[in-house]
Amino acid sequence: MPAKKKNILIFTILICLAVLAGVFFPAVKSAYYKHKMNGLDEYKSYSAGNLTVSLRDVSEAGLNGSTRLDVYIVDNDNNSVKYAGQGRLDYYDDFTPYTEFIENDGGFAVRFVNKNSDYEVELEI
């Protein structure tokens, strides 16, 4: 096979692979996160419209006085799952941390309120 035709064939195959990866990679990523999320205990969730924000406990052994939570967004129409971030709640004798779900323009925010600070994980929809 002449070098020019071989290069065109290789280039065509690479383009096809790139297109297929762009189509199938989000589905594979969603399936991975769905599997991972379903293997964790749910801490708290919030639903609005066709979306659910789910907080899942990922605390490791030996972590005392705090809880680590992964944040997932579930599209209830097609059951796709996206990982959105992680938060941490630290417990004290005189304060119990908590989470809030806040709807804003274009999405949600999950606020993690601790004794001396609070921070938000922004979720764009």
C-alpha positions in Angstrom: 0.0 0.0 0.0 1.4 3.4 -0.9 2.5 5.6 2.0 -0.1 8.3 1.2 -3.0 5.9 1.2 -1.7 4.3 4.4 -1.6 7.7 6.1 -5.1 8.6 5.0 -6.4 5.2 6.3 -4.7 5.7 9.7 -6.0 9.3 9.9 -9.5 8.1 9.1 -9.3 5.3 11.7 -8.1 7.9 14.3 -11.0 10.2 13.5 -13.5 7.4 13.8 -12.0 6.4 17.2 -12.1 9.9 18.5 -15.8 10.3 17.5 -16.7 7.0 19.1 -14.8 7.9 22.3 -16.7 11.2 22.4 -20.0 9.4 22.1 -19.4 6.5 24.4 -17.0 7.9 27.0 -19.7 10.0 28.8 -21.9 6.8 29.0 -19.0 4.8 30.4 -18.1 7.5 32.9 -21.8 7.7 34.1 -22.0 3.9 34.5 -18.8 4.0 36.6 -20.1 6.7 38.9 -23.5 5.1 39.1 -21.9 1.8 40.2 -19.6 3.6 42.7 -22.5 5.7 44.1 -24.8 2.7 44.6 -22.1 1.0 46.6 -22.0 3.8 49.2 -24.5 4.6 52.0 -26.7 7.6 51.3 -26.3 10.4 53.9 -28.8 12.8 52.5 -30.4 13.7 49.2 -32.5 16.5 47.5 -34.6 16.3 44.4 -35.9 19.1 42.3 -37.5 18.6 38.9 -35.8 15.8 37.1 -32.6 16.0 39.2 -31.5 14.5 42.5 -28.4 15.6 44.4 -27.2 12.7 46.5 -24.6 12.9 49.3 -22.8 9.6 49.9 -20.7 8.7 52.9 -17.1 7.9 51.9 -15.5 8.2 55.4 -12.6 5.9 55.9 -11.8 3.8 59.0 -10.2 5.8 61.7 -11.7 9.1 60.8 -13.1 10.3 64.1 -15.3 13.3 64.6 -16.0 13.9 60.9 -17.8 12.6 57.9 -16.6 12.8 54.3 -19.3 13.0 51.6 -19.1 12.5 47.8 -21.7 14.7 45.9 -23.4 13.1 42.9 -26.0 14.5 40.5 -28.5 12.0 39.2 -30.6 12.8 36.1 -33.9 11.0 36.9 -35.0 11.0 33.3 -32.2 8.8 32.0 -30.5 7.6 35.2 -27.1 9.1 34.3 -24.9 10.0 37.2 -22.2 12.7 37.5 -19.6 13.2 40.3 -19.7 16.8 41.5 -17.2 16.9 44.3 -16.5 16.1 48.0 -17.3 17.8 51.3 -16.4 17.2 54.9 -18.4 17.7 58.1 -16.5 18.0 61.4 -18.3 17.3 64.7 -17.6 19.1 68.0 -19.0 18.7 71.5 -20.9 21.9 71.2 -21.7 21.9 67.5 -23.3 19.5 65.0 -22.4 20.3 61.4 -25.1 20.1 58.7 -25.7 20.4 55.0 -28.1 22.7 53.1 -29.3 22.4 49.5 -29.6 25.8 47.8 -31.3 26.3 44.4 -29.9 29.1 42.4 -29.9 30.3 38.8 -28.6 27.6 36.6 -28.2 24.9 39.3 -27.7 24.0 42.9 -25.2 24.4 45.6 -24.6 22.1 48.5 -23.4 24.1 51.6 -21.4 22.2 54.2 -21.7 24.2 57.5 -19.1 23.5 60.1 -18.4 25.1 63.4 -15.9 27.7 62.2 -16.5 27.8 58.5 -18.8 26.8 55.7 -18.2 26.2 52.0 -20.3 25.3 49.0 -20.0 22.7 46.2 -21.5 24.4 43.1 -23.5 22.1 40.9 -24.1 23.4 37.4 -27.2 22.0 35.7 
